[in-house]
Amino acid sequence: MKAEPTNPQQTVFEQNKRQDAQGNEYWSARDMAKILEYSEYRHFKPVMDRAKKACENSGN
């Protein structure tokens, strides 16, 4: 099932954005895996791990 934006002014990523008590925006990795059409979260987790490492290596 493909997620489609209900508001044409917002992307599916913006529609799935969450916000914590301090106002910081974040996205659920499990939600992102579904949006990006990974069949299972376990297939998406290594992608997230590589992205985290890339951020660390770039100083972010």
N, CA, C and O of each residue as an XYZ file, in Angstrom:
240
protein
N       0.837     -1.176      0.000
C       0.000      0.000      0.000
C       0.878      1.234      0.000
O       1.759      1.365      0.850
N       0.661      2.112     -0.908
C       1.459      3.315     -1.049
C       0.765      4.473     -0.335
O      -0.434      4.692     -0.501
N       1.535      5.202      0.455
C       0.979      6.357      1.168
C       0.867      7.540      0.210
O       1.838      7.906     -0.453
N      -0.293      8.117      0.144
C      -0.538      9.266     -0.723
C      -0.853     10.490      0.141
O      -1.611     10.390      1.107
N      -0.276     11.640     -0.202
C      -0.583     12.838      0.580
C      -2.060     13.204      0.481
O      -2.632     13.188     -0.609
N      -2.680     13.535      1.615
C      -4.069     13.956      1.597
C      -4.172     15.446      1.316
O      -5.204     15.917      0.839
N      -3.130     16.179      1.603
C      -3.064     17.602      1.330
C      -2.028     17.809      0.236
O      -0.843     17.568      0.466
N      -2.442     18.250     -0.950
C      -1.486     18.394     -2.048
C      -0.387     19.419     -1.764
O       0.621     19.452     -2.470
N      -0.567     20.250     -0.742
C       0.451     21.230     -0.382
C       1.555     20.619      0.479
O       2.609     21.229      0.659
N       1.320     19.422      1.010
C       2.298     18.760      1.861
C       2.738     17.441      1.247
O       1.938     16.714      0.657
N       4.017     17.147      1.394
C       4.508     15.848      0.949
C       4.119     14.798      1.985
O       3.730     15.128      3.105
N       4.227     13.553      1.604
C       3.929     12.461      2.534
C       4.883     12.533      3.730
O       4.516     12.136      4.836
N       6.096     13.033      3.517
C       7.053     13.170      4.605
C       6.603     14.244      5.598
O       6.719     14.055      6.809
N       6.099     15.350      5.100
C       5.602     16.407      5.985
C       4.366     15.940      6.752
O       4.182     16.306      7.913
N       3.539     15.153      6.124
C       2.337     14.662      6.789
C       2.666     13.691      7.913
O       1.875     13.542      8.844
N       3.805     13.034      7.846
C       4.192     12.061      8.857
C       5.173     12.629      9.882
O       5.666     11.900     10.742
N       5.450     13.900      9.792
C       6.364     14.554     10.726
C       5.745     14.582     12.113
O       4.543     14.797     12.266
N       6.572     14.365     13.115
C       6.137     14.437     14.508
C       6.910     15.552     15.188
O       7.911     16.044     14.666
N       6.433     15.940     16.354
C       7.087     17.007     17.100
C       7.101     16.646     18.580
O       6.093     16.209     19.135
N       8.266     16.836     19.216
C       8.347     16.528     20.645
C       7.935     17.744     21.474
O       7.576     18.786     20.925
N       7.990     17.605     22.788
C       7.543     18.668     23.698
C       8.353     19.956     23.550
O       7.849     21.039     23.849
N       9.603     19.849     23.089
C      10.444     21.030     22.904
C      10.296     21.646     21.513
O      10.944     22.647     21.206
N       9.456     21.060     20.683
C       9.231     21.591     19.342
C      10.162     21.038     18.281
O      10.145     21.505     17.142
N      10.980     20.045     18.634
C      11.888     19.423     17.667
C      11.102     18.490     16.751
O      10.276     17.703     17.215
N      11.361     18.584     15.460
C      10.693     17.732     14.487
C      11.450     16.424     14.338
O      12.679     16.397     14.401
N      10.709     15.337     14.138
C      11.329     14.039     13.899
C      10.345     13.143     13.153
O       9.154     13.440     13.060
N      10.869     12.048     12.629
C      10.064     11.066     11.919
C      10.333      9.702     12.507
O      11.462      9.409     12.899
N       9.333      8.876     12.576
C       9.478      7.507     13.041
C      10.156      6.671     11.951
O       9.734      6.683     10.795
N      11.206      5.951     12.334
C      11.898      5.102     11.360
C      10.961      4.020     10.822
O      11.032      3.665      9.646
N      10.096      3.504     11.670
C       9.164      2.473     11.211
C       8.164      3.041     10.205
O       7.815      2.373      9.232
N       7.705      4.266     10.437
C       6.816      4.918      9.473
C       7.557      5.178      8.159
O       7.005      4.971      7.079
N       8.812      5.633      8.260
C       9.586      5.921      7.054
C       9.810      4.661      6.230
O       9.770      4.705      5.000
N      10.046      3.539      6.904
C      10.234      2.274      6.185
C       9.004      1.941      5.350
O       9.123      1.488      4.211
N       7.824      2.166      5.918
C       6.579      1.909      5.175
C       6.427      2.879      4.003
O       6.080      2.479      2.892
N       6.692      4.159      4.268
C       6.563      5.176      3.226
C       7.490      4.870      2.057
O       7.117      5.031      0.895
N       8.709      4.425      2.382
C       9.704      4.124      1.347
C       9.553      2.718      0.776
O      10.381      2.258     -0.011
N       8.477      2.045      1.190
C       8.064      0.754      0.637
C       9.034     -0.391      0.904
O       9.209     -1.271      0.061
N       9.667     -0.379      2.081
C      10.441     -1.543      2.497
C       9.448     -2.596      2.965
O       8.486     -2.281      3.666
N       9.677     -3.834      2.583
C       8.729     -4.891      2.925
C       8.698     -5.152      4.432
O       7.659     -5.511      4.985
N       9.840     -4.970      5.088
C       9.918     -5.160      6.535
C      10.905     -4.148      7.107
O      11.849     -3.724      6.442
N      10.658     -3.776      8.360
C      11.532     -2.809      9.026
C      12.976     -3.307      9.096
O      13.913     -2.515      8.991
N      13.153     -4.597      9.270
C      14.511     -5.142      9.397
C      15.345     -4.903      8.142
O      16.574     -4.913      8.215
N      14.709     -4.689      7.000
C      15.438     -4.373      5.771
C      15.825     -2.891      5.724
O      16.777     -2.516      5.039
N      15.100     -2.072      6.439
C      15.344     -0.625      6.464
C      16.380     -0.246      7.523
O      17.091      0.745      7.359
N      16.473     -1.014      8.596
C      17.371     -0.688      9.702
C      18.826     -0.513      9.255
O      19.456      0.451      9.688
N      19.397     -1.383      8.417
C      20.783     -1.166      7.980
C      20.959      0.152      7.209
O      22.023      0.769      7.263
N      19.934      0.566      6.509
C      19.983      1.838      5.789
C      20.092      2.982      6.791
O      20.884      3.906      6.606
N      19.294      2.914      7.847
C      19.341      3.946      8.885
C      20.694      3.937      9.586
O      21.236      4.999      9.891
N      21.240      2.769      9.842
C      22.549      2.678     10.498
C      23.640      3.319      9.637
O      24.514      4.010     10.160
N      23.594      3.095      8.328
C      24.580      3.709      7.430
C      24.403      5.221      7.374
O      25.387      5.956      7.293
N      23.152      5.694      7.416
C      22.890      7.123      7.398
C      23.416      7.783      8.670
O      23.993      8.868      8.612
N      23.221      7.140      9.806
C      23.747      7.665     11.077
C      25.265      7.765     11.026
O      25.837      8.769     11.452
N      25.918      6.732     10.509
C      27.377      6.723     10.404
C      27.850      7.831      9.476
O      28.848      8.492      9.765
N      27.153      8.044      8.372
C      27.524      9.116      7.444
C      27.407     10.480      8.116
O      28.246     11.355      7.900
N      26.377     10.661      8.923
C      26.217     11.923      9.661
C      27.353     12.118     10.656
O      27.911     13.210     10.764
N      27.691     11.068     11.374
C      28.809     11.138     12.331
C      30.110     11.493     11.614
O      30.870     12.341     12.083
N      30.364     10.845     10.480
C      31.603     11.080      9.732
C      31.690     12.489      9.166
O      32.784     13.017      8.970
N      30.537     13.100      8.902
C      30.543     14.456      8.343
C      30.495     15.522      9.442
O      30.487     16.719      9.151
N      30.462     15.084     10.704
C      30.461     16.025     11.816
C      29.090     16.534     12.211
O      28.980     17.505     12.959
N      28.062     15.903     11.727
C      26.691     16.312     12.106
C      26.128     15.406     13.165
O      24.994     15.597     13.603
